[in-house]
Amino acid sequence: MIIKIKYNAIICKGCRIDELSKIRTFIIKQAIQYGFTDDEAQFIALATEEACTNIIKYSYKFDQTKDIEIVTYKLNEFFVVEINDEGKPFDPNQIDKIDINKIFRERKRGGLGIPIIKKIMDEIEYLPAESNKKKNSLLLKKLIPSN
């Protein structure tokens, strides 16, 4: 179930894969407000959707009692999509470059989410949960276009 809490934040309570389209729509609207074209906004939404899918599948293991919070904001010259979760910490920056041709040769399903995110976004920052901060935070940053 999706619950909007502010104009720039959304919480997916017990988030499921079939609800990612609502998050996608939210991100597209936010990105367009920051000056991105529709195509650019679609790509940012794709990166966000890939990150949320990984959280739901691998960190939460489809546990529908877990929530995902997404906040968008401007930080210096960046549009930031901050994704907060309570799952097992995982830093996508620790993943080495993936051989996409090998994935296609082996007809392996999956494995392209992180490369897609890295290709679309300009910076990725990961902040694991700590004693004073209960949630992991993944910050997807995209330079705001200068008009």
Buried (B, 14 or more C-beta within 10 A) or exposed (E): EBEEEEEBBBBBBEBEEEBBEBBBEBBBEBBBEBEBEEEBBBBBBBBBBBBBBBBBEBBBEEEEEBBBBBBBBEEEEBBBBBBBBBBEEBEBEEBEEBEEEEBEEEEEEEBBBBBBBBEBBEEBBBBEBEEEEEBBBBBBBBEBEEE
